[in-house]
Each structure stands twice: as C-alpha cells, then as structure tokens.
Amino acid sequence: MLTIGILTVSDGVFAGRREDVSGRRIEELARERLSATVARRAVVPDERERIAKTLREWADAGIDLALTTGGTGLGPRDVTPEATRSVIEREVPGLAEVMRAESLKHTVHGMLSRAVCGTRGRTLIVNLPGSPKGVEENLQAIMEALPHAVALLKGEFTEHAPGWEKTGTGQGERHHEHERHEGHGHEH
C-alpha cells in the first residue's frame, strides 16, 4: 500500500482565511484510486524553506509519495517548484509534461504551470496546482503511473529483476516480443 504525504502550500489556508479544499480533494482521490494511506498532512505558507524542509523530512522518513498543491504559477510568492528542486535528487519531467498537457485541454493557462516532479531517495514528489479542479485533472492524468513509479523507486521492478515482465505496463512483453523478432531475421 502506498503511503502519501499531502502538503498544501498557501498563505491563505495557512492563515485560516481559506479552506484546504485542494488538499482534501487529493486525499479523497488518493484513497479512492490508489488505496493509499495518508501518512502526513500539512499546510505551509508560500515560503521556499518551509516547503523544502517539510518535503525533506517526509522523504527522509520514507513516505512513498509526496503531493504538493499550490504555488506552481507565476505569482511572486509561487515558489513551490524552486523549493522542490532544492530537495529532489532526480527530476521526472514526463509527469510534469503530462500534467501540463492535460491542463491545456481545459485552459490555455495550463502552459503557465511550473510544476516539478522528482525523486529524493525512494520518495516521489509531485507538484500539483492549487485549485481543486486543477488537482483533480492533473492527478487523474498521472494516477495510473504512480504505483509503478513508486515500485521502481523501491527497486521492485527493473529490467534485470524478476517480475519486470509482469508490471502491467506492457513494456516487458513488448521488450521480449522485440527480442523474439530480432532472433528471426526480421528487419527493424
């Protein structure tokens, strides 16, 4: 079972002026679609070091997936991507690209997202938008890949590990199909 942390980055929510609707929506989707356990939940203001400190602590404690909401736009206090980059060891640009592509289906402003996704140790960190609608659209777009990504981080599936062919992605099957054709003189 996936363990997740939900970090809401919002001056308004932190100050008690707004409800944490986006964080609640992430929790609902994660429980329903990923059967995840919410191990950590926090709200921080739009302050780079507070965001980074929380993400570092969660990753170093070993949660599987840290999902942030808020602070990914062009506003002067939108610093979640910078905080995330200061914490991650490896970027996973494909997730952010898919989320931006999904957002563009709904609004031209989707191209303004600066969301970052990456890994720290065995934890995957994903920046989501600050709106409940954006959270839902973006999380739904990448949801299917998240359990596999976490399994890879944990070393459960690699090209050399048993079970790689059974990941459900079809990659292993295609890889072996390719090998069979190569051995029979088919041109590629």
C-alpha angles and dihedrals in degrees: 000000000000119000113209140186122208116206117188112200109198135126089206096051091043091053092047094245094116137033120247094242094150094051090049091050091051090052092050093049094045093051094043101041104026101029084229128169114228102227098169135024127175144156121215133174121252092277119132099217095046090052093046093046092053094047091048092050093048094047093045089050088057107248112162101224133019114196119191126194124199139017099070100114135082099273117125091249095044099112104140094110092051091048091048093049090053089057106039125085097198130024121226100203096173092071093052091045092053091048092051090048090051092048091052089060088064105031138008086228090071088089089065093066114114094189116158129203125191149129136265112187105315095336125102114213120199127184113214128187121267098242123085090230092050091046091053096046094046098042092047089052094058101025096102093056097048101081091048092047091052091047090053091050090052090051093245096128128031133143087261101041124090112258096036090119090055100056093112093238095100090230094114092049092049090047092054092043088054091052091051092053093046091056092054099057097257113155120236 
